Each structure stands twice: as structure tokens, then as C-alpha cells.
């Protein structure tokens, strides 16, 4: 539910594609996320493609987490079950807190589209140093669904009864 009396607050977002084979020319999932976040009024702060290597992933995401200008990060890829899928193992240790409901809701929504195949998704989210991190599967459909059905509303200050934007000032409380 959206509240028209509240003003939209654009955020700076970083997009990370996790892939051993994609290039900027064929990164449809990353490009889709950029289009969606910009269409919603947010700003793309940075976009990168990184091989599915936990240390490279941690390096890029750690830089964004340390940058006070980056308010949210969305990753695509590396959330499956194969030997090369390591996004959760790479990034969950960086989280100060896990947003358990994100993965749960993502799989509920995916069930409507891909039935029990959704159990193969390890979509996760968390917060680190006041930065929200959302890890989506690598398919364009998963990125569209994850953004439009979950992330978009939670990164919109107008969403009621509550949203992630309104708690941002309190994320670094001790």
C-alpha cells in the first residue's frame, strides 16, 4: 500500500552480476535491474560483473558497504546449488543482520511461477553497515519478480504500513 502524502526518496543503488561468463553486452539480468530501479526513480551508483569467486564478491560488496553513498546493493546470480554458486556463502558473513523474510517471500512468490523448483533458490538479503543487500537468482525473470514484487515496495518511502527506507537512519544505532 502506498501513501501519496509522503514524498518519494530516491536511493543510490549498486548492481552486481555474479557470473563466470557474462559480459556487459549480454548481462540481461543486470541490465534489467538497472532499468527497473531507474524506472522507479532510484539512481544507479555503480554496476559491475564479478566472477563467481567468494573473495572477489566480498571485495566489491565490501567497498560498496564502506561507501556511505551506497544505500542498497542488488546482486544477481550465484544463488543456486551448483559447485560454482557461492553468493550466499560469500556475502552472508558480511551481514550485520539477515532479513530472513526476504528469502522466504521470494520463494513463496516463485512457487506460483515455477512450483517446487523454487526450493533450489537461495535468495537472501541482509543489512551491513547501514546498507541493504539483496541477492537474487541470475535469471531475468527472477530479477523482475524480486524487484517488482518485493524490493521496489520496500525501497519506497511511501509504502505503508512500513518500509526499509524509513528505518535507514536507525540502522547504525548502538
C-alpha positions as CSV (number, residue, x, y, z in Angstrom):
1,X,0.0,0.0,0.0
2,X,1.4,3.4,-1.0
3,X,0.8,6.7,0.8
4,X,0.5,9.6,-1.6
5,X,1.2,12.2,1.1
6,X,4.8,11.0,1.6
7,X,7.4,12.1,-0.9
8,X,9.4,9.5,-2.8
9,X,13.1,9.4,-1.6
10,X,15.5,8.2,-4.4
11,X,18.3,6.0,-3.2
12,X,21.7,5.2,-4.6
13,X,21.9,1.5,-5.6
14,X,24.7,-0.7,-6.8
15,X,24.1,-3.7,-9.0
16,X,26.4,-6.7,-9.1
17,X,26.1,-9.5,-11.6
18,X,27.8,-12.7,-10.5
19,X,28.8,-14.8,-13.5
20,X,31.8,-16.6,-14.9
21,X,30.6,-16.0,-18.5
22,X,28.5,-12.8,-18.8
23,X,29.8,-9.6,-20.2
24,X,28.3,-6.1,-20.2
25,X,27.0,-6.8,-23.7
26,X,24.9,-9.9,-22.7
27,X,24.2,-9.2,-19.0
28,X,20.4,-9.2,-19.4
29,X,19.7,-9.7,-15.7
30,X,21.9,-6.9,-14.5
31,X,20.6,-4.6,-17.3
32,X,17.1,-5.4,-16.3
33,X,17.7,-4.5,-12.6
34,X,19.2,-1.2,-13.7
35,X,16.2,-0.4,-15.9
36,X,13.8,-1.3,-13.1
37,X,15.5,0.7,-10.4
38,X,15.8,3.8,-12.6
39,X,12.2,3.5,-13.8
40,X,11.2,3.6,-10.1
41,X,13.2,6.8,-9.6
42,X,16.3,5.4,-7.9
43,X,19.9,6.2,-9.1
44,X,22.4,3.7,-10.3
45,X,25.6,4.3,-8.3
46,X,27.7,1.6,-9.8
47,X,27.3,-1.7,-11.7
48,X,29.9,-4.4,-12.0
49,X,30.2,-8.0,-13.2
50,X,32.3,-10.3,-11.0
51,X,33.2,-14.0,-11.4
52,X,31.6,-16.4,-9.0
53,X,34.5,-16.2,-6.6
54,X,33.7,-15.5,-2.9
55,X,36.7,-13.3,-2.4
56,X,36.1,-11.1,-5.4
57,X,32.5,-10.9,-4.4
58,X,33.3,-9.8,-0.9
59,X,35.9,-7.3,-2.2
60,X,33.4,-5.5,-4.4
61,X,30.5,-5.6,-2.0
62,X,32.7,-4.6,1.0
63,X,33.8,-1.5,-0.9
64,X,30.1,-0.6,-1.5
65,X,29.2,-1.3,2.1
66,X,32.0,1.0,3.2
67,X,30.9,3.8,0.9
68,X,28.2,6.0,2.7
69,X,26.8,7.0,-0.7
70,X,25.6,3.4,-1.5
71,X,22.3,2.7,0.3
72,X,21.4,-0.6,-1.2
73,X,23.0,-3.4,-3.3
74,X,21.2,-5.8,-5.5
75,X,23.1,-8.9,-6.8
76,X,22.0,-11.3,-9.5
77,X,23.4,-14.8,-9.9
78,X,25.3,-17.4,-7.8
79,X,22.3,-18.3,-5.6
80,X,21.8,-21.8,-7.0
81,X,23.1,-25.2,-5.8
82,X,25.9,-25.9,-8.2
83,X,29.5,-26.0,-7.2
84,X,30.2,-22.6,-8.6
85,X,27.1,-20.9,-6.9
86,X,28.6,-19.1,-3.9
87,X,26.9,-15.8,-3.5
88,X,25.3,-16.6,-0.1
89,X,28.5,-18.1,1.3
90,X,30.4,-15.0,0.1
91,X,28.0,-12.3,1.3
92,X,26.1,-13.6,4.3
93,X,29.2,-13.4,6.5
94,X,29.3,-9.6,5.7
95,X,25.7,-9.1,7.0
96,X,25.2,-7.4,10.4
97,X,21.6,-8.8,10.2
98,X,19.8,-11.1,7.9
99,X,16.4,-10.2,6.5
100,X,15.0,-13.7,6.8
101,X,11.6,-12.8,5.4
102,X,13.1,-11.8,2.0
103,X,14.2,-15.3,1.0
104,X,11.1,-16.8,2.4
105,X,8.8,-14.4,0.5
106,X,10.9,-14.7,-2.7
107,X,10.4,-18.5,-2.7
108,X,6.7,-18.1,-1.9
109,X,6.3,-15.8,-4.9
110,X,8.5,-18.0,-7.1
111,X,6.4,-21.1,-6.2
112,X,3.4,-19.5,-8.1
113,X,5.6,-19.4,-11.2
114,X,8.0,-22.4,-11.1
115,X,6.4,-24.6,-8.4
116,X,8.7,-26.8,-6.4
117,X,11.7,-25.7,-8.5
118,X,11.8,-22.7,-6.2
119,X,13.4,-24.8,-3.5
120,X,16.6,-24.6,-5.5
121,X,16.8,-20.8,-4.9
122,X,18.9,-19.5,-2.1
123,X,17.9,-15.8,-2.5
124,X,18.9,-14.0,0.7
125,X,19.0,-10.4,2.0
126,X,20.6,-8.6,4.8
127,X,22.0,-5.3,6.1
128,X,25.6,-4.4,6.6
129,X,27.0,-1.1,7.8
130,X,23.6,0.5,7.1
131,X,23.5,-0.8,3.5
132,X,20.7,-3.2,2.4
133,X,21.9,-6.2,0.3
134,X,19.5,-8.3,-1.8
135,X,20.8,-11.4,-3.5
136,X,18.6,-12.6,-6.4
137,X,19.0,-15.6,-8.7
138,X,20.6,-15.0,-12.1
139,X,17.5,-15.3,-14.4
140,X,15.9,-12.2,-15.8
141,X,12.5,-13.4,-14.6
142,X,13.8,-13.8,-11.0
143,X,15.2,-10.3,-11.2
144,X,12.0,-8.8,-12.4
145,X,9.9,-10.7,-9.8
146,X,12.3,-9.9,-7.0
147,X,12.4,-6.3,-7.8
148,X,8.8,-5.6,-8.7
149,X,7.2,-7.9,-6.1
150,X,9.5,-7.3,-3.1
151,X,12.4,-4.9,-3.3
152,X,10.7,-2.0,-5.1
153,X,8.0,-1.5,-2.4
154,X,10.4,-1.9,0.5
155,X,12.7,0.7,-1.0
156,X,9.8,3.2,-1.5
157,X,9.3,5.5,1.5
158,X,5.6,5.8,0.5
159,X,4.9,2.1,1.2
160,X,2.7,1.6,4.3
161,X,2.5,0.4,6.9
162,X,6.3,0.3,6.9
163,X,9.3,0.1,4.6
164,X,13.0,-0.2,4.8
165,X,13.7,3.4,3.8
166,X,12.1,4.8,7.0
167,X,14.4,2.7,9.2
168,X,17.6,3.6,7.4
169,X,18.5,6.4,9.9
170,X,18.4,3.8,12.7
171,X,20.4,1.1,11.1
172,X,23.7,2.1,12.7
173,X,22.3,2.6,16.2
174,X,24.3,1.0,19.0
